[in-house]
């Protein structure tokens, strides 16, 4: 499995990874799961979490 290099994300665009919103009980476990996945080198799990986090952001953190 290939790991994504930083240039694959497109540096001119917004950061691909959504960040956890401080104080949000739904963001926190996703951010923790992403961190765990990354620390074990499971980048497909990282991107799964990012999809979930992005979905959650769209549902809960749009203004
Ligand atoms: Zn949230």
PDB file of the backbone (N, CA, C, O) and the ligand in Angstrom, with CONECT records:
HET     ZN  A 101       1
ATOM      1  N   UNK A   1       0.836  -1.211   0.000  1.00  0.00           N
ATOM      2  CA  UNK A   1       0.000   0.000   0.000  1.00  0.00           C
ATOM      3  C   UNK A   1       0.867   1.255   0.000  1.00  0.00           C
ATOM      4  O   UNK A   1       1.820   1.369   0.770  1.00  0.00           O
ATOM      5  N   UNK A   2       0.529   2.160  -0.847  1.00  0.00           N
ATOM      6  CA  UNK A   2       1.289   3.405  -0.925  1.00  0.00           C
ATOM      7  C   UNK A   2       0.865   4.383   0.151  1.00  0.00           C
ATOM      8  O   UNK A   2      -0.314   4.494   0.488  1.00  0.00           O
ATOM      9  N   UNK A   3       1.828   5.072   0.671  1.00  0.00           N
ATOM     10  CA  UNK A   3       1.477   6.139   1.609  1.00  0.00           C
ATOM     11  C   UNK A   3       1.400   7.447   0.849  1.00  0.00           C
ATOM     12  O   UNK A   3       2.166   7.682  -0.085  1.00  0.00           O
ATOM     13  N   UNK A   4       0.480   8.289   1.251  1.00  0.00           N
ATOM     14  CA  UNK A   4       0.328   9.569   0.586  1.00  0.00           C
ATOM     15  C   UNK A   4       1.437  10.516   1.009  1.00  0.00           C
ATOM     16  O   UNK A   4       1.735  10.653   2.195  1.00  0.00           O
ATOM     17  N   UNK A   5       2.036  11.159   0.037  1.00  0.00           N
ATOM     18  CA  UNK A   5       3.018  12.181   0.352  1.00  0.00           C
ATOM     19  C   UNK A   5       2.323  13.533   0.435  1.00  0.00           C
ATOM     20  O   UNK A   5       1.258  13.726  -0.151  1.00  0.00           O
ATOM     21  N   UNK A   6       2.915  14.449   1.149  1.00  0.00           N
ATOM     22  CA  UNK A   6       2.263  15.756   1.323  1.00  0.00           C
ATOM     23  C   UNK A   6       1.844  16.392   0.010  1.00  0.00           C
ATOM     24  O   UNK A   6       0.794  17.032  -0.055  1.00  0.00           O
ATOM     25  N   UNK A   7       2.642  16.230  -1.039  1.00  0.00           N
ATOM     26  CA  UNK A   7       2.286  16.909  -2.292  1.00  0.00           C
ATOM     27  C   UNK A   7       1.052  16.301  -2.945  1.00  0.00           C
ATOM     28  O   UNK A   7       0.442  16.919  -3.817  1.00  0.00           O
ATOM     29  N   UNK A   8       0.679  15.086  -2.524  1.00  0.00           N
ATOM     30  CA  UNK A   8      -0.516  14.477  -3.089  1.00  0.00           C
ATOM     31  C   UNK A   8      -1.805  15.147  -2.607  1.00  0.00           C
ATOM     32  O   UNK A   8      -2.869  14.969  -3.200  1.00  0.00           O
ATOM     33  N   UNK A   9      -1.697  15.894  -1.554  1.00  0.00           N
ATOM     34  CA  UNK A   9      -2.895  16.517  -1.001  1.00  0.00           C
ATOM     35  C   UNK A   9      -3.270  17.798  -1.725  1.00  0.00           C
ATOM     36  O   UNK A   9      -4.411  18.252  -1.635  1.00  0.00           O
ATOM     37  N   UNK A  10      -2.327  18.380  -2.438  1.00  0.00           N
ATOM     38  CA  UNK A  10      -2.642  19.641  -3.094  1.00  0.00           C
ATOM     39  C   UNK A  10      -2.447  20.792  -2.135  1.00  0.00           C
ATOM     40  O   UNK A  10      -3.362  21.175  -1.407  1.00  0.00           O
ATOM     41  N   UNK A  11      -1.258  21.332  -2.143  1.00  0.00           N
ATOM     42  CA  UNK A  11      -0.918  22.321  -1.115  1.00  0.00           C
ATOM     43  C   UNK A  11      -1.622  23.652  -1.300  1.00  0.00           C
ATOM     44  O   UNK A  11      -1.675  24.464  -0.376  1.00  0.00           O
ATOM     45  N   UNK A  12      -2.158  23.878  -2.482  1.00  0.00           N
ATOM     46  CA  UNK A  12      -2.821  25.165  -2.695  1.00  0.00           C
ATOM     47  C   UNK A  12      -4.258  25.146  -2.176  1.00  0.00           C
ATOM     48  O   UNK A  12      -4.916  26.183  -2.088  1.00  0.00           O
ATOM     49  N   UNK A  13      -4.729  23.945  -1.833  1.00  0.00           N
ATOM     50  CA  UNK A  13      -6.101  23.864  -1.348  1.00  0.00           C
ATOM     51  C   UNK A  13      -6.143  23.916   0.172  1.00  0.00           C
ATOM     52  O   UNK A  13      -5.112  23.910   0.845  1.00  0.00           O
ATOM     53  N   UNK A  14      -7.335  23.966   0.682  1.00  0.00           N
ATOM     54  CA  UNK A  14      -7.503  23.920   2.124  1.00  0.00           C
ATOM     55  C   UNK A  14      -6.968  22.586   2.637  1.00  0.00           C
ATOM     56  O   UNK A  14      -6.949  21.597   1.905  1.00  0.00           O
ATOM     57  N   UNK A  15      -6.542  22.562   3.874  1.00  0.00           N
ATOM     58  CA  UNK A  15      -6.045  21.301   4.434  1.00  0.00           C
ATOM     59  C   UNK A  15      -7.075  20.196   4.251  1.00  0.00           C
ATOM     60  O   UNK A  15      -8.266  20.396   4.491  1.00  0.00           O
ATOM     61  N   UNK A  16      -6.602  19.026   3.824  1.00  0.00           N
ATOM     62  CA  UNK A  16      -7.511  17.928   3.556  1.00  0.00           C
ATOM     63  C   UNK A  16      -8.106  17.387   4.845  1.00  0.00           C
ATOM     64  O   UNK A  16      -9.240  16.907   4.863  1.00  0.00           O
ATOM     65  N   UNK A  17      -7.344  17.466   5.911  1.00  0.00           N
ATOM     66  CA  UNK A  17      -7.811  16.881   7.151  1.00  0.00           C
ATOM     67  C   UNK A  17      -8.620  17.862   7.972  1.00  0.00           C
ATOM     68  O   UNK A  17      -8.133  18.927   8.353  1.00  0.00           O
ATOM     69  N   UNK A  18      -9.868  17.491   8.241  1.00  0.00           N
ATOM     70  CA  UNK A  18     -10.654  18.320   9.139  1.00  0.00           C
ATOM     71  C   UNK A  18     -10.096  18.204  10.551  1.00  0.00           C
ATOM     72  O   UNK A  18      -9.597  17.146  10.936  1.00  0.00           O
ATOM     73  N   UNK A  19     -10.174  19.265  11.313  1.00  0.00           N
ATOM     74  CA  UNK A  19      -9.657  19.181  12.671  1.00  0.00           C
ATOM     75  C   UNK A  19     -10.816  19.084  13.648  1.00  0.00           C
ATOM     76  O   UNK A  19     -11.940  19.484  13.345  1.00  0.00           O
ATOM     77  N   UNK A  20     -10.524  18.550  14.819  1.00  0.00           N
ATOM     78  CA  UNK A  20     -11.547  18.431  15.847  1.00  0.00           C
ATOM     79  C   UNK A  20     -11.908  19.810  16.377  1.00  0.00           C
ATOM     80  O   UNK A  20     -11.035  20.646  16.612  1.00  0.00           O
ATOM     81  N   UNK A  21     -13.190  20.035  16.559  1.00  0.00           N
ATOM     82  CA  UNK A  21     -13.633  21.291  17.134  1.00  0.00           C
ATOM     83  C   UNK A  21     -13.526  21.187  18.655  1.00  0.00           C
ATOM     84  O   UNK A  21     -14.092  20.274  19.255  1.00  0.00           O
ATOM     85  N   UNK A  22     -12.803  22.117  19.278  1.00  0.00           N
ATOM     86  CA  UNK A  22     -12.615  22.026  20.731  1.00  0.00           C
ATOM     87  C   UNK A  22     -13.958  21.970  21.462  1.00  0.00           C
ATOM     88  O   UNK A  22     -14.865  22.755  21.186  1.00  0.00           O
ATOM     89  N   UNK A  23     -14.060  21.047  22.378  1.00  0.00           N
ATOM     90  CA  UNK A  23     -15.268  20.945  23.183  1.00  0.00           C
ATOM     91  C   UNK A  23     -16.367  20.105  22.565  1.00  0.00           C
ATOM     92  O   UNK A  23     -17.399  19.878  23.197  1.00  0.00           O
ATOM     93  N   UNK A  24     -16.165  19.636  21.336  1.00  0.00           N
ATOM     94  CA  UNK A  24     -17.192  18.815  20.699  1.00  0.00           C
ATOM     95  C   UNK A  24     -16.959  17.346  21.037  1.00  0.00           C
ATOM     96  O   UNK A  24     -15.899  16.791  20.748  1.00  0.00           O
ATOM     97  N   UNK A  25     -17.965  16.724  21.654  1.00  0.00           N
ATOM     98  CA  UNK A  25     -17.841  15.337  22.107  1.00  0.00           C
ATOM     99  C   UNK A  25     -17.857  14.355  20.941  1.00  0.00           C
ATOM    100  O   UNK A  25     -17.468  13.199  21.102  1.00  0.00           O
ATOM    101  N   UNK A  26     -18.295  14.796  19.788  1.00  0.00           N
ATOM    102  CA  UNK A  26     -18.301  13.908  18.620  1.00  0.00           C
ATOM    103  C   UNK A  26     -16.988  13.986  17.865  1.00  0.00           C
ATOM    104  O   UNK A  26     -16.525  12.985  17.316  1.00  0.00           O
ATOM    105  N   UNK A  27     -16.381  15.169  17.832  1.00  0.00           N
ATOM    106  CA  UNK A  27     -15.095  15.316  17.140  1.00  0.00           C
ATOM    107  C   UNK A  27     -13.988  14.581  17.872  1.00  0.00           C
ATOM    108  O   UNK A  27     -13.130  13.956  17.249  1.00  0.00           O
ATOM    109  N   UNK A  28     -14.008  14.655  19.179  1.00  0.00           N
ATOM    110  CA  UNK A  28     -12.881  14.152  19.959  1.00  0.00           C
ATOM    111  C   UNK A  28     -12.537  12.689  19.688  1.00  0.00           C
ATOM    112  O   UNK A  28     -11.384  12.381  19.384  1.00  0.00           O
ATOM    113  N   UNK A  29     -13.520  11.772  19.792  1.00  0.00           N
ATOM    114  CA  UNK A  29     -13.171  10.368  19.535  1.00  0.00           C
ATOM    115  C   UNK A  29     -12.698  10.136  18.111  1.00  0.00           C
ATOM    116  O   UNK A  29     -11.870   9.258  17.869  1.00  0.00           O
ATOM    117  N   UNK A  30     -13.210  10.907  17.170  1.00  0.00           N
ATOM    118  CA  UNK A  30     -12.745  10.760  15.785  1.00  0.00           C
ATOM    119  C   UNK A  30     -11.301  11.212  15.661  1.00  0.00           C
ATOM    120  O   UNK A  30     -10.499  10.569  14.984  1.00  0.00           O
ATOM    121  N   UNK A  31     -10.972  12.315  16.312  1.00  0.00           N
ATOM    122  CA  UNK A  31      -9.600  12.809  16.266  1.00  0.00           C
ATOM    123  C   UNK A  31      -8.651  11.819  16.933  1.00  0.00           C
ATOM    124  O   UNK A  31      -7.535  11.600  16.463  1.00  0.00           O
ATOM    125  N   UNK A  32      -9.106  11.226  18.026  1.00  0.00           N
ATOM    126  CA  UNK A  32      -8.287  10.233  18.725  1.00  0.00           C
ATOM    127  C   UNK A  32      -8.094   8.993  17.849  1.00  0.00           C
ATOM    128  O   UNK A  32      -6.993   8.449  17.762  1.00  0.00           O
ATOM    129  N   UNK A  33      -9.161   8.561  17.213  1.00  0.00           N
ATOM    130  CA  UNK A  33      -9.081   7.396  16.333  1.00  0.00           C
ATOM    131  C   UNK A  33      -8.128   7.661  15.171  1.00  0.00           C
ATOM    132  O   UNK A  33      -7.373   6.782  14.758  1.00  0.00           O
ATOM    133  N   UNK A  34      -8.176   8.872  14.658  1.00  0.00           N
ATOM    134  CA  UNK A  34      -7.282   9.217  13.551  1.00  0.00           C
ATOM    135  C   UNK A  34      -5.821   9.189  14.005  1.00  0.00           C
ATOM    136  O   UNK A  34      -4.934   8.702  13.303  1.00  0.00           O
ATOM    137  N   UNK A  35      -5.611   9.722  15.187  1.00  0.00           N
ATOM    138  CA  UNK A  35      -4.255   9.742  15.726  1.00  0.00           C
ATOM    139  C   UNK A  35      -3.735   8.317  15.939  1.00  0.00           C
ATOM    140  O   UNK A  35      -2.592   8.001  15.610  1.00  0.00           O
ATOM    141  N   UNK A  36      -4.592   7.478  16.490  1.00  0.00           N
ATOM    142  CA  UNK A  36      -4.209   6.077  16.703  1.00  0.00           C
ATOM    143  C   UNK A  36      -3.905   5.390  15.377  1.00  0.00           C
ATOM    144  O   UNK A  36      -2.914   4.671  15.250  1.00  0.00           O
ATOM    145  N   UNK A  37      -4.769   5.621  14.392  1.00  0.00           N
ATOM    146  CA  UNK A  37      -4.571   4.995  13.090  1.00  0.00           C
ATOM    147  C   UNK A  37      -3.262   5.454  12.472  1.00  0.00           C
ATOM    148  O   UNK A  37      -2.519   4.653  11.905  1.00  0.00           O
ATOM    149  N   UNK A  38      -2.984   6.741  12.583  1.00  0.00           N
ATOM    150  CA  UNK A  38      -1.750   7.250  11.981  1.00  0.00           C
ATOM    151  C   UNK A  38      -0.523   6.695  12.696  1.00  0.00           C
ATOM    152  O   UNK A  38       0.486   6.367  12.071  1.00  0.00           O
ATOM    153  N   UNK A  39      -0.633   6.596  14.023  1.00  0.00           N
ATOM    154  CA  UNK A  39       0.532   6.114  14.763  1.00  0.00           C
ATOM    155  C   UNK A  39       0.808   4.649  14.474  1.00  0.00           C
ATOM    156  O   UNK A  39       1.934   4.183  14.647  1.00  0.00           O
ATOM    157  N   UNK A  40      -0.217   3.916  14.032  1.00  0.00           N
ATOM    158  CA  UNK A  40       0.039   2.525  13.663  1.00  0.00           C
ATOM    159  C   UNK A  40       0.237   2.367  12.163  1.00  0.00           C
ATOM    160  O   UNK A  40       0.327   1.247  11.659  1.00  0.00           O
ATOM    161  N   UNK A  41       0.305   3.490  11.447  1.00  0.00           N
ATOM    162  CA  UNK A  41       0.605   3.444  10.021  1.00  0.00           C
ATOM    163  C   UNK A  41      -0.575   3.015   9.162  1.00  0.00           C
ATOM    164  O   UNK A  41      -0.396   2.653   7.999  1.00  0.00           O
ATOM    165  N   UNK A  42      -1.771   3.052   9.721  1.00  0.00           N
ATOM    166  CA  UNK A  42      -2.957   2.614   8.985  1.00  0.00           C
ATOM    167  C   UNK A  42      -3.609   3.805   8.292  1.00  0.00           C
ATOM    168  O   UNK A  42      -4.574   4.388   8.786  1.00  0.00           O
ATOM    169  N   UNK A  43      -3.050   4.148   7.128  1.00  0.00           N
ATOM    170  CA  UNK A  43      -3.494   5.377   6.477  1.00  0.00           C
ATOM    171  C   UNK A  43      -4.858   5.257   5.831  1.00  0.00           C
ATOM    172  O   UNK A  43      -5.514   6.268   5.582  1.00  0.00           O
ATOM    173  N   UNK A  44      -5.297   4.039   5.555  1.00  0.00           N
ATOM    174  CA  UNK A  44      -6.651   3.916   5.012  1.00  0.00           C
ATOM    175  C   UNK A  44      -7.663   4.171   6.122  1.00  0.00           C
ATOM    176  O   UNK A  44      -8.735   4.723   5.875  1.00  0.00           O
ATOM    177  N   UNK A  45      -7.320   3.769   7.350  1.00  0.00           N
ATOM    178  CA  UNK A  45      -8.184   4.098   8.490  1.00  0.00           C
ATOM    179  C   UNK A  45      -8.170   5.593   8.755  1.00  0.00           C
ATOM    180  O   UNK A  45      -9.193   6.175   9.115  1.00  0.00           O
ATOM    181  N   UNK A  46      -7.016   6.214   8.578  1.00  0.00           N
ATOM    182  CA  UNK A  46      -6.931   7.667   8.743  1.00  0.00           C
ATOM    183  C   UNK A  46      -7.889   8.360   7.787  1.00  0.00           C
ATOM    184  O   UNK A  46      -8.619   9.273   8.174  1.00  0.00           O
ATOM    185  N   UNK A  47      -7.878   7.915   6.530  1.00  0.00           N
ATOM    186  CA  UNK A  47      -8.750   8.598   5.580  1.00  0.00           C
ATOM    187  C   UNK A  47     -10.213   8.269   5.829  1.00  0.00           C
ATOM    188  O   UNK A  47     -11.085   9.096   5.561  1.00  0.00           O
ATOM    189  N   UNK A  48     -10.501   7.059   6.343  1.00  0.00           N
ATOM    190  CA  UNK A  48     -11.871   6.739   6.747  1.00  0.00           C
ATOM    191  C   UNK A  48     -12.349   7.696   7.820  1.00  0.00           C
ATOM    192  O   UNK A  48     -13.465   8.212   7.759  1.00  0.00           O
ATOM    193  N   UNK A  49     -11.494   7.927   8.804  1.00  0.00           N
ATOM    194  CA  UNK A  49     -11.854   8.832   9.888  1.00  0.00           C
ATOM    195  C   UNK A  49     -12.050  10.246   9.352  1.00  0.00           C
ATOM    196  O   UNK A  49     -12.954  10.962   9.782  1.00  0.00           O
ATOM    197  N   UNK A  50     -11.202  10.637   8.416  1.00  0.00           N
ATOM    198  CA  UNK A  50     -11.361  11.970   7.845  1.00  0.00           C
ATOM    199  C   UNK A  50     -12.698  12.123   7.131  1.00  0.00           C
ATOM    200  O   UNK A  50     -13.325  13.181   7.181  1.00  0.00           O
ATOM    201  N   UNK A  51     -13.121  11.061   6.471  1.00  0.00           N
ATOM    202  CA  UNK A  51     -14.427  11.099   5.814  1.00  0.00           C
ATOM    203  C   UNK A  51     -15.530  11.289   6.862  1.00  0.00           C
ATOM    204  O   UNK A  51     -16.432  12.109   6.691  1.00  0.00           O
ATOM    205  N   UNK A  52     -15.440  10.521   7.940  1.00  0.00           N
ATOM    206  CA  UNK A  52     -16.428  10.630   9.013  1.00  0.00           C
ATOM    207  C   UNK A  52     -16.410  12.012   9.647  1.00  0.00           C
ATOM    208  O   UNK A  52     -17.454  12.606   9.921  1.00  0.00           O
ATOM    209  N   UNK A  53     -15.207  12.506   9.873  1.00  0.00           N
ATOM    210  CA  UNK A  53     -15.066  13.805  10.519  1.00  0.00           C
ATOM    211  C   UNK A  53     -15.615  14.914   9.617  1.00  0.00           C
ATOM    212  O   UNK A  53     -16.250  15.862  10.081  1.00  0.00           O
ATOM    213  N   UNK A  54     -15.354  14.769   8.330  1.00  0.00           N
ATOM    214  CA  UNK A  54     -15.847  15.776   7.390  1.00  0.00           C
ATOM    215  C   UNK A  54     -17.374  15.755   7.338  1.00  0.00           C
ATOM    216  O   UNK A  54     -18.025  16.799   7.281  1.00  0.00           O
ATOM    217  N   UNK A  55     -17.932  14.535   7.358  1.00  0.00           N
ATOM    218  CA  UNK A  55     -19.387  14.386   7.352  1.00  0.00           C
ATOM    219  C   UNK A  55     -19.982  15.032   8.598  1.00  0.00           C
ATOM    220  O   UNK A  55     -20.965  15.771   8.536  1.00  0.00           O
ATOM    221  N   UNK A  56     -19.354  14.730   9.726  1.00  0.00           N
ATOM    222  CA  UNK A  56     -19.806  15.284  10.988  1.00  0.00           C
ATOM    223  C   UNK A  56     -19.690  16.815  10.986  1.00  0.00           C
ATOM    224  O   UNK A  56     -20.589  17.509  11.460  1.00  0.00           O
ATOM    225  N   UNK A  57     -18.602  17.326  10.461  1.00  0.00           N
ATOM    226  CA  UNK A  57     -18.440  18.782  10.382  1.00  0.00           C
ATOM    227  C   UNK A  57     -19.549  19.401   9.545  1.00  0.00           C
ATOM    228  O   UNK A  57     -20.116  20.434   9.901  1.00  0.00           O
ATOM    229  N   UNK A  58     -19.847  18.745   8.417  1.00  0.00           N
ATOM    230  CA  UNK A  58     -20.885  19.287   7.541  1.00  0.00           C
ATOM    231  C   UNK A  58     -22.243  19.292   8.238  1.00  0.00           C
ATOM    232  O   UNK A  58     -23.070  20.178   8.023  1.00  0.00           O
ATOM    233  N   UNK A  59     -22.450  18.271   9.084  1.00  0.00           N
ATOM    234  CA  UNK A  59     -23.736  18.154   9.757  1.00  0.00           C
ATOM    235  C   UNK A  59     -23.822  19.038  11.004  1.00  0.00           C
ATOM    236  O   UNK A  59     -24.892  19.549  11.336  1.00  0.00           O
ATOM    237  N   UNK A  60     -22.707  19.212  11.680  1.00  0.00           N
ATOM    238  CA  UNK A  60     -22.772  19.830  13.011  1.00  0.00           C
ATOM    239  C   UNK A  60     -22.048  21.156  13.122  1.00  0.00           C
ATOM    240  O   UNK A  60     -22.344  21.934  14.029  1.00  0.00           O
ATOM    241  N   UNK A  61     -21.114  21.440  12.235  1.00  0.00           N
ATOM    242  CA  UNK A  61     -20.272  22.620  12.423  1.00  0.00           C
ATOM    243  C   UNK A  61     -20.326  23.599  11.267  1.00  0.00           C
ATOM    244  O   UNK A  61     -19.402  24.388  11.072  1.00  0.00           O
ATOM    245  N   UNK A  62     -21.398  23.552  10.505  1.00  0.00           N
ATOM    246  CA  UNK A  62     -21.528  24.571   9.474  1.00  0.00           C
ATOM    247  C   UNK A  62     -22.250  25.766  10.067  1.00  0.00           C
ATOM    248  O   UNK A  62     -23.158  25.626  10.886  1.00  0.00           O
ATOM    249  N   UNK A  63     -21.839  26.907   9.649  1.00  0.00           N
ATOM    250  CA  UNK A  63     -22.465  28.106  10.222  1.00  0.00           C
ATOM    251  C   UNK A  63     -23.360  28.784   9.186  1.00  0.00           C
ATOM    252  O   UNK A  63     -23.974  29.810   9.478  1.00  0.00           O
TER     253      UNK A  63
HETATM  254 ZN    ZN A 101     -17.750  18.068  16.182  1.00  0.00          ZN
END
